[in-house]
Amino acid sequence: MSATLQTGRSALRPAIAVTVGEPAGIGPEISIRAAWARRHDVNCVLLGDAAFLAMTAGQIDPEIHLSALSLQAVRNGGLPQFGPGRISVIDVPLAAHVVPGKLDKENGRSVLATLDAAIEGVRAGWFQAVVTAPLQKSTINDAGVPFSGHTEYFADQSGAAQVVMMLAGQPPAPAGRPLPPPLRVALATTHLPLKDVAAALTRDGLARVLDILDHDLKAKFGIAAPRILVCGLNPHAGEGGYLGREEIDVVAPAIAAAQARGIAATGPYPADTLFQPKYLQHADCVLAMYHDQGLPVLKYATFGQGVNITLGLPLIRTSVDHGTALDLAARGLGLADCGSMDAALDTALAMVNSQAASSSPLKQEQP
């Protein structure tokens, strides 16, 4: 099958890099399934071991066709645009044989190399976004490379001063009622022990988070005037200072300063009552103060269809809201739920389209 040469962004289908994650987990399977399902809309380019992915694809469905490319060939000649009859794979070879469900530190550096290739591809104009399947942090650390996670690595490699983790998803419609608006929950702090959260919250830090939220909701989601509801830290948002002063000393002043900059942020609100339809229908995003304040609500409401989005990067990056599921991978193919990967790919595509529309001097009517 012939391919037309793509030296920059595709004029046909948007090109999105999909890093397949930990090879012993469910990442390769859900990456292949999602890429194949959306092949008519998106030129998904898988980044991983080409031989291993071809074998996996053949076991999933013999009708799935992959075309392997070397990273050097793409550097030299650009990214070929194959038709929707096959999926491109940029070969990032593994060092050791893969046993499903069993981690091997020998493959840690290869997994990390897929992230490097994705970042390089965005900079070179090969890709318009990156979608990441789950990886195992311990494998990369055991390979001798300090690694705290996707989010931190993308921030460091792209030179982003600060990033914000936001999870998003579509709650199901209650019986007999219309579909509720998408739920987006951003975090003021991420993976910190609960005892360290209060000290990590500062006026300047919250100001940067609110600035990033406002900017990226406009630029990457096409929301003209984002409405942000901000949670308090303490029960009942501090109960006027009786249950803590963080709301009075830190959160409320940061919100007031953001409002003075033109950001539509309000709060602080008690987190135990904020996540109700009567409030959420008037919001584009909720800012939670710590990981387990906002994410359990999001993950419960979206039933495994959530998407992890990194804001503040000079690129679009989405991911699944779950881990490698090694135990599931060990039981064989066909058991993994692709819902979150499908949603991550759909969200990345929507963000690519929104960003293109906001940066285009002439917005054309869609057919």
N, C-alpha and C positions, 0 to 999 in steps of 0.2 A: 504494500500500500504506500502510495506516495505521500510526502509531507511537504507542506509549504514552510519556508524558513521564517522564523520569527526572531528578529534582532532586538526588539523591544517589547512593548506590550501588544498583546494580541488584538487584532481588529475584529476577530471573530468571537471567540469565547475567552472570558477572563482566565488568566493563568494563575493558579493557586498552588503553592507548594504544600505538600502534606508529608510531614515527618512521621514515620510509622512507629516510632517509640521503641520501647523495650521488646526485642524480638521474641522473648520467651513468654510474653503476655498476649493480651488480646488486641494490641495496637495494630499489628499487621493485618489481621482479619478485618477489623472494622474500617481500617483505612481503605483497603481494597474494595470492600462492599460499598462504602459511601462514595468513593470515586467513580465506581462503575455505575451506580444508580444515578449520579448527576452528570454523566459524561456528555450529555447533549447540551447542557447549560454551562459547564465549567471544564476547562482544560486542567484537570487535576494532575499534578506531577508528583509522583511518589518519590520520596527520598529514603533509600534503604538498600539492602543487599538485593541486587536484581535477581540472582539465581534463587534465593530463598523466597522472594516475593512471587516469582513465577511459579514455583512449586506450590506455594500456598494458594495462589489464584486458581491453579489447575484443580486443586482439591475442593475449592469452594464451588467452582463452576467452570467446566471446560470451555465455555463460550467466552470467558473473560480473557482478553488478549493484552499482554504487556509488551512494550518495546523498550529495551534497555539502551541507555545513553551513558557514556562516560562523562564525568565532570569536566575533564580537560577538553573533550570535543565540544561541549556546550560553551565553555570559555572561549574556544577558538572560533566557533561558527554560529553561536546563538542557539536559542531553544527551538527545535522543530515543533511545528504545530500539526500534530496528527489529527485525523478525523476522529469522530466519536466511536469508531470501531475498535479503538485500542487506547490504552493508558500509557503515558510515558513514565519511565522510571530512571532517575539519575542514580547510577550505581554507587553506593557507598558500602564497600565490602565489609563483611563481618570477619572477625579474627578466629572465631571458634564455631563449631557446629551447634545448632540451636536444638535444645531439648525443651519442648513446651512445658511451662511451669517451673523450670529450673534456671535460676540466675547464674550467669557466668561473667565474672569480672573481666575476662579477656575481651568481651564485646562492649565494655563500657565506653572506650574511646571512640568506637565506631558509631555508637548512638549519639555521642556528643558531636561527632563530625557531621551528622545529618542537620543539626541545628546551625552549624557554621555554614553549610552549603545553602541552607534556606536564607540566612541573612545575606550571604554573598549574592544570591539570586535576586533578592529584592533590590539591593544596591545597584546591580547590573541591569535592572529592568526586565529580568526574565519573568518575575512573579509580581503580582499585585497584592498578594496577601500570603500569610502563612497560617496553616492549621496544624496543630500538634496533637498527636496521639500520646497517651500516657507513657512515661518512662519511669524507671526505677532509680531514684536518687542514689541509693546505696551502691548500685553497680558501678556508677561513674566514680563515686568516692573510693570504692574498693580498687578501682583501676588507677588510683593515685592522682585524681584530679579533684580539687575541692569544688563542690557543686551543691548549691542550696535549692535549686529549682529552676524550671523554665523561666518564670517571670524575672528573677534576678539575673539570669544569664542573658536574656534578651536585652534587659536594661543596660547591663555592663557592656555588652558587645556593640550596642547601637549608640552608646554615649548618652543615654537618657538620664537626666538629672534625678528624676523621680518618676515612678510609675504607680498606677493605681489598679488594684485587682477589682474587677467587676464581674459578677455572675448574672446571667440573664436567662429567662425562659418564658414560655407561654403556658400559664395555668390553664387547665381544662375548663370548659364552660359548665356551670352548674346546670342541672336538668331544667330544660325549658327556658334558659336564660341565654343572652348573647355572650360571645366570647369576651372575657375580661381583657384589659390591656396587658401588654407584656410586662413582666416584673423584672426590674433591674435593681440589683443590690451591690453597692460598692463598699469597700472597706477602708477605713481610716488607718487601721493597723492590720497586719496579716498574721504571720505565723510567730506569734509571741506568747510566752506563758502569761496566763491571766494576771499574775501578780505584777507584771511589767507594763501592762497596758496603760494605766493611768499616767505613769511617768513619761510614756512615749507620746502622749497627746499634748501638743503645744498649739498656740494660736498660729504661729507661722506654718507649722506642718499642716494643720487643717486648711489654712488659706491656700497652700499649694495643691492639696487634694481637690478642693472646690474649684480652683482655677482649671485643673486638668479635666475634671468632670464636665464643667461647663463647655470648655473648648472642644473636647472630643465628642460630646453628645451633639454638638452643632456640626462639627466637621466630618465625623465618621458615621453619624446616624441621621443626619439631616433634620434634626430637631431645632427649630429656629430660636426658641426661647426655653431652654430646659428648666423644668421645675424640679427642685431637689429638696426632699424632706430629710432632715438630719435627726438621727437618734441621739438621745442623751446617753451618757455612760452608765449612770447609776439607776437603781430601781426608781420608778416614778420620776425619771429625769432629775433626780436629786431632791425632790420634795422641798423645793425652796431653800436648799442648803442643809436640811436636816439629815439627808442621806448622802451627803457628799457635795463638794463645792466645784467640781470640775465643770459642771454646766454653767455656773455663774462666772468662774474665772477664766475658762478656756473656750468652751463650745459656743456659748452665746456671743461673746465678743468676736469670734472668728466668723460667725454667721453675719453679724452686723457689718463687719468689714467687707465681707463678700457682697452683701446687698449694696453697699456704697460703691462697689465696682461694677454694679449692674447685673449681678448674678441673682437669679430667682431661687435663693435658698431660704428655707424657713425651719424653725425649731429652736431649741432641741425638744423633741417629743419623747414621751415614754415608749420604749421599744415594745412593751408588752401589749400596747393597744394600737400602735401605729399601723401594723400590717393588717388592715381591714379594707375591704373594697371601697368603703365610703371615703377613705383617705387616699388610697392608692390610685383611684380613678382620676385623681387630680394631680398626679405626680408622674414624672418621667424616670425618676431614680430615687432610691433610698440610700442614704449614706449611714452605714452602721459603724460603730466605734471599734468593734473587734470581731474576729472571725466567727465565733459561735453565737454572736448576737444576731447576725443577719442571715448567715448561710443555711442554718437548719430550716428556716422558714422557706427560703428559695428552693432548696432541694426537695422539701416536702411538697411544695406547691406545683413543681414542674415535673415530678415523677420521672426522674432520670433523663429528662430532655433538656437539662440546663447546659449552658455554654459559659466557659471561663474566658473572659476578654481582658487583655492587658491594655490599659489606657496610658497615655503619656509617651508611647513609643513613636518613633518616626516611621512606623509601618503598622499594618493591620495584622494582629495576631489573635486568633481564637483557639480554644482548646476544649476538650471534653471536661465534664465535671466529676470524673471518676478516676480510679487508679488502674493499675495494670491487670488486675484480676488473674493472678497467676494460677490460682486454684481452678478457675474456670478454663483457662487455656490448657491446663494439664489434662482436662477431660476431653479435649478435642474440639474441632471446628463446628460451627453451627449453633453454639450455645450463647454466644455473646450478643448483647443488645446493642445495636448500632445507633440507637436513637440520639444519644448525645453527640456522636460524631456527625451524623446527618445534620443536626441542628447547628453544630459548629461550622460546618461547611456552608450551610444556608446563611448563617449570620455573617460569615466572612464575605460572601458574595453580595449580600445586601449592603454591607459597609463599603465594599469596593464601588458599588453603583452609587451610593449616597455621596461618597467622596468625589467621584467623577462628576456628579451633577452639581455639587457645590463649587467645584473648581472650574467648571466650564462656563465661558462667557455667554454661551447661547445654549439654553436648555431645550432640547428637541423633544417633541411629543413622541411618546412611545407608541409603537403600533399595537 
